């Protein structure tokens, strides 16, 4: 089951990563780091949300 509260975690982390990468002069690296963090965080939040329901 998809929790609608966690839907914006991946794009949010992606844009934060782009911003940090832009500040350090390497936007592409920031993009991929942000996406990686977003996917891991989204999976963790989904797992914790499912665990709390049961």
C-alpha distance matrix in Angstrom:
0.0 3.8 6.4 9.4 11.9 11.4 11.9 15.6 16.0 16.9 19.4 20.7 21.6 23.0 25.3 26.4 27.2 29.2 31.1 31.9 33.0 35.1 36.8 37.7 38.7 36.1 33.3 31.9 31.5 29.8 27.4 26.4 26.3 24.1 21.6 21.6 21.2 18.3 16.4 17.2 16.4 13.0 12.2 13.9 12.2 8.7 10.5 12.4 9.8 8.2 11.9 13.0 11.0 12.7
3.8 0.0 3.8 6.1 8.8 8.0 8.1 11.9 12.5 13.6 15.8 17.1 18.3 19.6 21.8 22.9 23.9 25.8 27.6 28.6 29.7 31.6 33.4 34.5 35.4 32.9 30.1 28.8 28.6 26.7 24.2 23.6 23.6 21.1 18.7 19.2 18.6 15.4 13.9 15.2 14.1 10.5 10.7 12.7 10.6 7.6 10.6 12.3 9.7 9.5 13.3 14.0 12.7 15.0
6.4 3.8 0.0 3.8 5.5 5.7 7.1 10.4 11.2 13.2 15.3 15.8 17.2 19.1 20.8 21.6 23.1 25.1 26.4 27.5 29.0 30.8 32.2 33.5 34.8 32.7 29.8 29.0 28.7 26.4 24.2 23.9 23.5 20.7 18.9 19.5 18.2 15.0 14.4 15.3 13.3 10.0 11.1 12.2 9.2 7.2 10.5 11.0 7.9 9.1 12.6 12.3 11.5 14.5
9.4 6.1 3.8 0.0 3.8 5.4 5.3 8.4 10.3 12.4 13.6 14.1 16.3 17.9 19.1 20.2 22.1 23.7 24.8 26.3 27.9 29.3 30.8 32.5 33.6 31.6 28.5 28.1 28.1 25.6 23.3 23.5 23.3 20.2 18.6 19.9 18.6 15.1 15.1 16.7 14.5 11.2 13.3 14.5 11.4 10.2 13.8 14.1 11.2 12.9 16.2 15.6 14.8 18.1
11.9 8.8 5.5 3.8 0.0 3.8 5.7 7.4 8.6 11.7 12.9 12.4 14.5 16.8 17.6 18.1 20.4 22.3 22.9 24.2 26.2 27.6 28.7 30.5 31.9 30.2 27.3 27.2 27.0 24.2 22.3 22.8 22.0 18.7 17.8 19.0 17.1 13.8 14.6 15.7 12.8 10.3 12.8 13.3 9.8 9.9 13.4 12.8 10.3 13.0 15.7 14.6 14.7 18.2
11.4 8.0 5.7 5.4 3.8 0.0 3.8 5.7 5.6 8.5 10.5 10.3 11.7 14.0 15.5 15.9 17.7 19.8 20.8 21.8 23.6 25.3 26.6 28.0 29.4 27.4 24.6 24.2 23.8 21.2 19.3 19.4 18.6 15.5 14.4 15.3 13.6 10.3 10.8 12.0 9.3 6.6 9.4 10.2 7.2 7.5 11.2 11.3 9.6 12.1 14.8 14.6 15.1 18.2
11.9 8.1 7.1 5.3 5.7 3.8 0.0 3.8 5.7 7.2 8.4 9.4 11.4 12.7 14.1 15.5 17.1 18.6 20.0 21.5 22.8 24.3 26.0 27.6 28.5 26.4 23.3 22.8 22.9 20.4 18.0 18.3 18.3 15.1 13.4 15.1 14.1 10.4 10.8 13.0 11.1 8.0 10.9 12.7 10.4 10.0 13.8 14.6 12.8 14.8 17.8 17.9 18.0 20.9
15.6 11.9 10.4 8.4 7.4 5.7 3.8 0.0 3.8 5.7 5.6 5.8 8.5 9.9 10.7 12.0 14.0 15.4 16.5 18.2 19.7 21.0 22.5 24.3 25.3 23.5 20.4 20.3 20.5 17.7 15.4 16.4 16.3 12.7 11.8 14.0 12.7 9.1 10.8 13.1 10.9 8.8 12.4 13.8 11.7 12.4 16.0 16.4 15.2 17.6 20.3 20.2 20.8 23.8
16.0 12.5 11.2 10.3 8.6 5.6 5.7 3.8 0.0 3.8 5.8 5.1 6.1 8.5 10.1 10.5 12.0 14.2 15.4 16.3 17.9 19.8 21.1 22.4 23.8 21.8 19.1 18.8 18.4 15.6 13.8 14.3 13.5 10.1 9.5 11.1 9.2 5.8 7.9 9.7 7.3 6.0 9.8 10.8 9.3 10.8 13.9 14.3 13.9 16.5 18.7 18.9 20.1 22.9
16.9 13.6 13.2 12.4 11.7 8.5 7.2 5.7 3.8 0.0 3.8 5.4 5.3 6.1 8.8 10.0 10.5 12.3 14.3 15.4 16.2 18.2 20.0 21.0 21.9 19.5 16.7 15.9 15.7 13.4 11.0 11.2 11.1 8.0 6.3 8.5 7.9 4.2 5.9 8.8 7.9 6.7 9.9 11.9 11.3 12.2 15.2 16.4 16.3 18.3 20.6 21.4 22.4 24.9
19.4 15.8 15.3 13.6 12.9 10.5 8.4 5.6 5.8 3.8 0.0 3.8 5.5 4.8 6.2 8.5 9.6 10.4 12.3 14.2 14.9 16.2 18.3 19.8 20.4 18.3 15.0 14.7 15.3 12.7 10.1 11.5 12.0 8.5 7.5 10.8 10.4 7.3 9.5 12.5 11.4 10.4 13.7 15.6 14.7 15.6 18.8 19.8 19.3 21.5 23.9 24.4 25.3 28.0
20.7 17.1 15.8 14.1 12.4 10.3 9.4 5.8 5.1 5.4 3.8 0.0 3.8 5.4 5.3 6.2 8.6 9.9 10.7 12.4 14.1 15.3 16.7 18.6 19.7 18.2 15.2 15.7 15.8 12.6 10.9 12.7 12.2 8.4 8.9 11.7 10.1 7.5 10.7 12.8 10.9 10.7 14.3 15.3 14.1 15.9 18.9 19.2 18.9 21.6 23.7 23.7 25.0 27.9
21.6 18.3 17.2 16.3 14.5 11.7 11.4 8.5 6.1 5.3 5.5 3.8 0.0 3.8 5.5 5.0 6.0 8.5 9.8 10.4 11.9 13.9 15.2 16.3 17.7 15.9 13.3 13.6 12.9 9.8 8.6 9.8 8.7 4.9 6.3 8.5 6.7 5.0 8.7 10.3 8.9 9.8 13.1 13.9 13.5 15.7 18.1 18.6 19.0 21.6 23.3 23.7 25.4 28.0
23.0 19.6 19.1 17.9 16.8 14.0 12.7 9.9 8.5 6.1 4.8 5.4 3.8 0.0 3.8 5.5 5.1 6.2 8.7 9.9 10.3 12.1 14.2 15.3 15.9 13.7 10.7 10.5 10.7 7.9 5.6 7.5 7.8 4.3 4.9 8.3 8.2 6.7 9.6 12.0 11.6 12.0 15.0 16.4 16.4 18.0 20.5 21.5 21.8 24.1 26.0 26.7 28.2 30.6
25.3 21.8 20.8 19.1 17.6 15.5 14.1 10.7 10.1 8.8 6.2 5.3 5.5 3.8 0.0 3.8 5.3 4.9 6.2 8.6 9.6 10.3 12.3 14.2 14.8 13.4 10.2 11.3 12.0 8.8 7.2 10.2 10.4 7.1 8.7 11.9 11.3 9.9 13.1 15.3 14.4 14.8 18.1 19.2 18.7 20.5 23.3 23.8 23.9 26.5 28.4 28.7 30.1 32.9
26.4 22.9 21.6 20.2 18.1 15.9 15.5 12.0 10.5 10.0 8.5 6.2 5.0 5.5 3.8 0.0 3.8 5.4 5.1 6.2 8.5 9.7 10.6 12.5 14.0 13.0 10.6 12.2 11.8 8.1 8.2 10.8 9.6 6.6 9.4 11.8 10.2 9.8 13.4 14.8 13.4 14.8 18.0 18.4 18.1 20.5 22.8 23.0 23.4 26.3 27.8 28.0 29.8 32.5
27.2 23.9 23.1 22.1 20.4 17.7 17.1 14.0 12.0 10.5 9.6 8.6 6.0 5.1 5.3 3.8 0.0 3.8 5.4 5.1 5.9 8.3 9.8 10.5 11.8 10.1 7.9 8.9 8.1 4.4 5.1 7.5 6.3 4.2 7.5 9.6 8.8 9.4 12.6 13.8 13.5 15.1 17.8 18.5 18.9 21.1 23.2 23.7 24.6 27.1 28.5 29.2 31.1 33.5
29.2 25.8 25.1 23.7 22.3 19.8 18.6 15.4 14.2 12.3 10.4 9.9 8.5 6.2 4.9 5.4 3.8 0.0 3.8 5.5 5.0 5.9 8.5 9.8 10.0 8.5 5.4 7.3 8.0 4.9 4.8 8.4 8.7 7.1 9.4 12.2 12.2 12.2 15.1 17.0 16.8 17.9 20.7 21.8 22.0 23.9 26.2 26.9 27.5 30.0 31.6 32.2 33.9 36.4
31.1 27.6 26.4 24.8 22.9 20.8 20.0 16.5 15.4 14.3 12.3 10.7 9.8 8.7 6.2 5.1 5.4 3.8 0.0 3.8 5.4 5.0 6.2 8.7 9.7 9.7 7.4 10.4 10.7 7.4 8.4 11.8 11.3 9.5 12.4 14.9 14.1 14.2 17.6 19.0 18.2 19.6 22.6 23.2 23.1 25.4 27.7 27.9 28.5 31.3 32.8 33.0 34.9 37.6
31.9 28.6 27.5 26.3 24.2 21.8 21.5 18.2 16.3 15.4 14.2 12.4 10.4 9.9 8.6 6.2 5.1 5.5 3.8 0.0 3.8 5.4 5.1 6.4 8.6 8.5 7.6 10.4 9.4 6.1 8.7 11.3 9.8 9.0 12.5 14.1 13.0 14.2 17.4 18.2 17.6 19.7 22.4 22.5 22.9 25.5 27.4 27.5 28.6 31.3 32.4 32.8 35.0 37.5
33.0 29.7 29.0 27.9 26.2 23.6 22.8 19.7 17.9 16.2 14.9 14.1 11.9 10.3 9.6 8.5 5.9 5.0 5.4 3.8 0.0 3.8 5.4 5.1 5.9 4.8 4.2 7.0 6.3 4.0 7.0 9.5 8.9 9.1 12.1 13.7 13.7 15.0 17.7 18.8 18.9 20.8 23.2 23.8 24.6 26.8 28.7 29.2 30.4 32.8 34.1 34.8 36.9 39.2
35.1 31.6 30.8 29.3 27.6 25.3 24.3 21.0 19.8 18.2 16.2 15.3 13.9 12.1 10.3 9.7 8.3 5.9 5.0 5.4 3.8 0.0 3.8 5.4 5.0 5.8 4.7 8.5 9.3 7.4 9.3 12.4 12.4 12.1 14.8 16.9 16.9 17.7 20.6 22.0 21.8 23.4 26.1 26.8 27.2 29.4 31.5 32.0 32.8 35.4 36.8 37.3 39.3 41.8
36.8 33.4 32.2 30.8 28.7 26.6 26.0 22.5 21.1 20.0 18.3 16.7 15.2 14.2 12.3 10.6 9.8 8.5 6.2 5.1 5.4 3.8 0.0 3.8 5.6 7.8 8.1 11.7 11.5 9.4 12.1 14.9 14.0 13.7 17.0 18.6 17.9 19.1 22.3 23.1 22.7 24.7 27.4 27.6 27.9 30.5 32.4 32.5 33.5 36.4 37.5 37.8 40.0 42.5
37.7 34.5 33.5 32.5 30.5 28.0 27.6 24.3 22.4 21.0 19.8 18.6 16.3 15.3 14.2 12.5 10.5 9.8 8.7 6.4 5.1 5.4 3.8 0.0 3.8 5.8 7.8 10.8 9.8 8.7 12.0 14.1 13.0 13.8 17.0 18.0 17.7 19.5 22.3 22.9 22.9 25.2 27.5 27.7 28.5 31.1 32.7 33.0 34.3 37.0 37.9 38.5 40.8 43.1
38.7 35.4 34.8 33.6 31.9 29.4 28.5 25.3 23.8 21.9 20.4 19.7 17.7 15.9 14.8 14.0 11.8 10.0 9.7 8.6 5.9 5.0 5.6 3.8 0.0 3.8 6.2 9.2 9.3 9.2 11.8 14.0 13.9 14.9 17.5 18.9 19.3 20.8 23.3 24.4 24.7 26.7 29.0 29.6 30.4 32.7 34.5 35.1 36.3 38.7 39.9 40.6 42.8 45.0
36.1 32.9 32.7 31.6 30.2 27.4 26.4 23.5 21.8 19.5 18.3 18.2 15.9 13.7 13.4 13.0 10.1 8.5 9.7 8.5 4.8 5.8 7.8 5.8 3.8 0.0 3.8 5.7 5.7 6.5 8.9 10.6 11.0 12.4 14.6 15.8 16.8 18.3 20.5 21.6 22.4 24.2 26.3 27.2 28.3 30.3 31.9 32.9 34.1 36.3 37.6 38.6 40.6 42.7
33.3 30.1 29.8 28.5 27.3 24.6 23.3 20.4 19.1 16.7 15.0 15.2 13.3 10.7 10.2 10.6 7.9 5.4 7.4 7.6 4.2 4.7 8.1 7.8 6.2 3.8 0.0 3.8 5.5 5.1 6.1 8.8 9.9 10.3 12.2 14.3 15.2 16.1 18.3 20.0 20.6 21.9 24.3 25.5 26.2 28.0 30.0 31.1 32.0 34.2 35.7 36.7 38.4 40.7
31.9 28.8 29.0 28.1 27.2 24.2 22.8 20.3 18.8 15.9 14.7 15.7 13.6 10.5 11.3 12.2 8.9 7.3 10.4 10.4 7.0 8.5 11.7 10.8 9.2 5.7 3.8 0.0 3.8 5.4 5.0 6.4 8.6 9.8 10.7 12.4 14.3 15.2 16.7 18.6 19.8 20.9 22.8 24.4 25.5 26.9 28.8 30.2 31.2 33.0 34.7 36.0 37.6 39.6
31.5 28.6 28.7 28.1 27.0 23.8 22.9 20.5 18.4 15.7 15.3 15.8 12.9 10.7 12.0 11.8 8.1 8.0 10.7 9.4 6.3 9.3 11.5 9.8 9.3 5.7 5.5 3.8 0.0 3.8 5.4 5.3 6.1 8.4 9.9 10.6 12.2 14.0 15.5 16.7 18.1 19.8 21.4 22.5 24.0 25.7 27.2 28.5 29.9 31.7 33.0 34.4 36.3 38.1
29.8 26.7 26.4 25.6 24.2 21.2 20.4 17.7 15.6 13.4 12.7 12.6 9.8 7.9 8.8 8.1 4.4 4.9 7.4 6.1 4.0 7.4 9.4 8.7 9.2 6.5 5.1 5.4 3.8 0.0 3.8 5.5 5.1 5.9 8.5 9.8 10.4 11.8 14.2 15.3 16.0 17.7 19.9 20.8 21.8 23.8 25.5 26.4 27.7 29.9 31.1 32.2 34.2 36.2
27.4 24.2 24.2 23.3 22.3 19.3 18.0 15.4 13.8 11.0 10.1 10.9 8.6 5.6 7.2 8.2 5.1 4.8 8.4 8.7 7.0 9.3 12.1 12.0 11.8 8.9 6.1 5.0 5.4 3.8 0.0 3.8 5.6 5.2 6.2 8.6 10.0 10.4 12.3 14.3 15.2 16.1 18.3 19.9 20.7 22.2 24.2 25.5 26.4 28.3 30.0 31.1 32.8 34.9
26.4 23.6 23.9 23.5 22.8 19.4 18.3 16.4 14.3 11.2 11.5 12.7 9.8 7.5 10.2 10.8 7.5 8.4 11.8 11.3 9.5 12.4 14.9 14.1 14.0 10.6 8.8 6.4 5.3 5.5 3.8 0.0 3.8 5.4 5.0 6.1 8.6 9.6 10.6 12.3 14.0 15.1 16.6 18.3 19.7 21.0 22.6 24.3 25.4 27.0 28.6 30.1 31.8 33.5
26.3 23.6 23.5 23.3 22.0 18.6 18.3 16.3 13.5 11.1 12.0 12.2 8.7 7.8 10.4 9.6 6.3 8.7 11.3 9.8 8.9 12.4 14.0 13.0 13.9 11.0 9.9 8.6 6.1 5.1 5.6 3.8 0.0 3.8 5.5 5.1 6.2 8.5 10.0 10.7 12.1 14.0 15.5 16.5 18.1 19.9 21.2 22.4 24.0 25.8 26.9 28.4 30.4 32.2
24.1 21.1 20.7 20.2 18.7 15.5 15.1 12.7 10.1 8.0 8.5 8.4 4.9 4.3 7.1 6.6 4.2 7.1 9.5 9.0 9.1 12.1 13.7 13.8 14.9 12.4 10.3 9.8 8.4 5.9 5.2 5.4 3.8 0.0 3.8 5.4 5.2 6.0 8.6 10.0 10.3 11.9 14.2 15.2 16.0 17.9 19.8 20.7 21.8 24.0 25.4 26.4 28.3 30.4
21.6 18.7 18.9 18.6 17.8 14.4 13.4 11.8 9.5 6.3 7.5 8.9 6.3 4.9 8.7 9.4 7.5 9.4 12.4 12.5 12.1 14.8 17.0 17.0 17.5 14.6 12.2 10.7 9.9 8.5 6.2 5.0 5.5 3.8 0.0 3.8 5.5 4.9 6.2 8.6 9.7 10.3 12.2 14.1 15.1 16.3 18.2 19.8 20.7 22.4 24.1 25.5 27.0 28.9
21.6 19.2 19.5 19.9 19.0 15.3 15.1 14.0 11.1 8.5 10.8 11.7 8.5 8.3 11.9 11.8 9.6 12.2 14.9 14.1 13.7 16.9 18.6 18.0 18.9 15.8 14.3 12.4 10.6 9.8 8.6 6.1 5.1 5.4 3.8 0.0 3.8 5.4 5.3 6.3 8.5 9.9 10.8 12.3 14.2 15.5 16.7 18.4 19.9 21.4 22.6 24.4 26.2 27.7
21.2 18.6 18.2 18.6 17.1 13.6 14.1 12.7 9.2 7.9 10.4 10.1 6.7 8.2 11.3 10.2 8.8 12.2 14.1 13.0 13.7 16.9 17.9 17.7 19.3 16.8 15.2 14.3 12.2 10.4 10.0 8.6 6.2 5.2 5.5 3.8 0.0 3.8 5.6 5.2 5.9 8.4 9.9 10.4 12.0 14.1 15.3 16.3 17.9 19.9 20.9 22.2 24.3 26.1
18.3 15.4 15.0 15.1 13.8 10.3 10.4 9.1 5.8 4.2 7.3 7.5 5.0 6.7 9.9 9.8 9.4 12.2 14.2 14.2 15.0 17.7 19.1 19.5 20.8 18.3 16.1 15.2 14.0 11.8 10.4 9.6 8.5 6.0 4.9 5.4 3.8 0.0 3.8 5.5 5.1 5.9 8.5 9.8 10.3 12.0 14.1 15.2 16.0 18.1 19.7 20.8 22.5 24.6
16.4 13.9 14.4 15.1 14.6 10.8 10.8 10.8 7.9 5.9 9.5 10.7 8.7 9.6 13.1 13.4 12.6 15.1 17.6 17.4 17.7 20.6 22.3 22.3 23.3 20.5 18.3 16.7 15.5 14.2 12.3 10.6 10.0 8.6 6.2 5.3 5.6 3.8 0.0 3.8 5.5 5.1 6.1 8.6 9.9 10.5 12.2 14.2 15.2 16.5 18.2 19.9 21.3 23.0
17.2 15.2 15.3 16.7 15.7 12.0 13.0 13.1 9.7 8.8 12.5 12.8 10.3 12.0 15.3 14.8 13.8 17.0 19.0 18.2 18.8 22.0 23.1 22.9 24.4 21.6 20.0 18.6 16.7 15.3 14.3 12.3 10.7 10.0 8.6 6.3 5.2 5.5 3.8 0.0 3.8 5.5 5.2 6.1 8.6 9.9 10.6 12.3 14.1 15.5 16.5 18.3 20.2 21.6
16.4 14.1 13.3 14.5 12.8 9.3 11.1 10.9 7.3 7.9 11.4 10.9 8.9 11.6 14.4 13.4 13.5 16.8 18.2 17.6 18.9 21.8 22.7 22.9 24.7 22.4 20.6 19.8 18.1 16.0 15.2 14.0 12.1 10.3 9.7 8.5 5.9 5.1 5.5 3.8 0.0 3.8 5.4 5.0 6.1 8.5 9.8 10.5 12.0 14.2 15.2 16.3 18.4 20.3
13.0 10.5 10.0 11.2 10.3 6.6 8.0 8.8 6.0 6.7 10.4 10.7 9.8 12.0 14.8 14.8 15.1 17.9 19.6 19.7 20.8 23.4 24.7 25.2 26.7 24.2 21.9 20.9 19.8 17.7 16.1 15.1 14.0 11.9 10.3 9.9 8.4 5.9 5.1 5.5 3.8 0.0 3.8 5.5 5.2 6.1 8.6 9.9 10.4 12.2 14.1 15.3 16.7 18.8
12.2 10.7 11.1 13.3 12.8 9.4 10.9 12.4 9.8 9.9 13.7 14.3 13.1 15.0 18.1 18.0 17.8 20.7 22.6 22.4 23.2 26.1 27.4 27.5 29.0 26.3 24.3 22.8 21.4 19.9 18.3 16.6 15.5 14.2 12.2 10.8 9.9 8.5 6.1 5.2 5.4 3.8 0.0 3.8 5.5 5.1 6.1 8.6 9.8 10.6 12.2 14.2 15.6 17.0
13.9 12.7 12.2 14.5 13.3 10.2 12.7 13.8 10.8 11.9 15.6 15.3 13.9 16.4 19.2 18.4 18.5 21.8 23.2 22.5 23.8 26.8 27.6 27.7 29.6 27.2 25.5 24.4 22.5 20.8 19.9 18.3 16.5 15.2 14.1 12.3 10.4 9.8 8.6 6.1 5.0 5.5 3.8 0.0 3.8 5.5 5.1 6.2 8.5 10.0 10.5 12.2 14.4 15.8
12.2 10.6 9.2 11.4 9.8 7.2 10.4 11.7 9.3 11.3 14.7 14.1 13.5 16.4 18.7 18.1 18.9 22.0 23.1 22.9 24.6 27.2 27.9 28.5 30.4 28.3 26.2 25.5 24.0 21.8 20.7 19.7 18.1 16.0 15.1 14.2 12.0 10.3 9.9 8.6 6.1 5.2 5.5 3.8 0.0 3.8 5.4 5.1 6.0 8.6 9.8 10.5 12.4 14.6
8.7 7.6 7.2 10.2 9.9 7.5 10.0 12.4 10.8 12.2 15.6 15.9 15.7 18.0 20.5 20.5 21.1 23.9 25.4 25.5 26.8 29.4 30.5 31.1 32.7 30.3 28.0 26.9 25.7 23.8 22.2 21.0 19.9 17.9 16.3 15.5 14.1 12.0 10.5 9.9 8.5 6.1 5.1 5.5 3.8 0.0 3.8 5.5 5.0 6.2 8.5 9.9 10.8 12.8
10.5 10.6 10.5 13.8 13.4 11.2 13.8 16.0 13.9 15.2 18.8 18.9 18.1 20.5 23.3 22.8 23.2 26.2 27.7 27.4 28.7 31.5 32.4 32.7 34.5 31.9 30.0 28.8 27.2 25.5 24.2 22.6 21.2 19.8 18.2 16.7 15.3 14.1 12.2 10.6 9.8 8.6 6.1 5.1 5.4 3.8 0.0 3.8 5.4 5.2 6.1 8.6 10.1 11.1
12.4 12.3 11.0 14.1 12.8 11.3 14.6 16.4 14.3 16.4 19.8 19.2 18.6 21.5 23.8 23.0 23.7 26.9 27.9 27.5 29.2 32.0 32.5 33.0 35.1 32.9 31.1 30.2 28.5 26.4 25.5 24.3 22.4 20.7 19.8 18.4 16.3 15.2 14.2 12.3 10.5 9.9 8.6 6.2 5.1 5.5 3.8 0.0 3.8 5.5 5.0 6.1 8.7 10.2
9.8 9.7 7.9 11.2 10.3 9.6 12.8 15.2 13.9 16.3 19.3 18.9 19.0 21.8 23.9 23.4 24.6 27.5 28.5 28.6 30.4 32.8 33.5 34.3 36.3 34.1 32.0 31.2 29.9 27.7 26.4 25.4 24.0 21.8 20.7 19.9 17.9 16.0 15.2 14.1 12.0 10.4 9.8 8.5 6.0 5.0 5.4 3.8 0.0 3.8 5.5 5.2 6.5 9.1
8.2 9.5 9.1 12.9 13.0 12.1 14.8 17.6 16.5 18.3 21.5 21.6 21.6 24.1 26.5 26.3 27.1 30.0 31.3 31.3 32.8 35.4 36.4 37.0 38.7 36.3 34.2 33.0 31.7 29.9 28.3 27.0 25.8 24.0 22.4 21.4 19.9 18.1 16.5 15.5 14.2 12.2 10.6 10.0 8.6 6.2 5.2 5.5 3.8 0.0 3.8 5.4 5.2 6.7
11.9 13.3 12.6 16.2 15.7 14.8 17.8 20.3 18.7 20.6 23.9 23.7 23.3 26.0 28.4 27.8 28.5 31.6 32.8 32.4 34.1 36.8 37.5 37.9 39.9 37.6 35.7 34.7 33.0 31.1 30.0 28.6 26.9 25.4 24.1 22.6 20.9 19.7 18.2 16.5 15.2 14.1 12.2 10.5 9.8 8.5 6.1 5.0 5.5 3.8 0.0 3.8 5.5 5.5
13.0 14.0 12.3 15.6 14.6 14.6 17.9 20.2 18.9 21.4 24.4 23.7 23.7 26.7 28.7 28.0 29.2 32.2 33.0 32.8 34.8 37.3 37.8 38.5 40.6 38.6 36.7 36.0 34.4 32.2 31.1 30.1 28.4 26.4 25.5 24.4 22.2 20.8 19.9 18.3 16.3 15.3 14.2 12.2 10.5 9.9 8.6 6.1 5.2 5.4 3.8 0.0 3.8 5.6
11.0 12.7 11.5 14.8 14.7 15.1 18.0 20.8 20.1 22.4 25.3 25.0 25.4 28.2 30.1 29.8 31.1 33.9 34.9 35.0 36.9 39.3 40.0 40.8 42.8 40.6 38.4 37.6 36.3 34.2 32.8 31.8 30.4 28.3 27.0 26.2 24.3 22.5 21.3 20.2 18.4 16.7 15.6 14.4 12.4 10.8 10.1 8.7 6.5 5.2 5.5 3.8 0.0 3.8
12.7 15.0 14.5 18.1 18.2 18.2 20.9 23.8 22.9 24.9 28.0 27.9 28.0 30.6 32.9 32.5 33.5 36.4 37.6 37.5 39.2 41.8 42.5 43.1 45.0 42.7 40.7 39.6 38.1 36.2 34.9 33.5 32.2 30.4 28.9 27.7 26.1 24.6 23.0 21.6 20.3 18.8 17.0 15.8 14.6 12.8 11.1 10.2 9.1 6.7 5.5 5.6 3.8 0.0
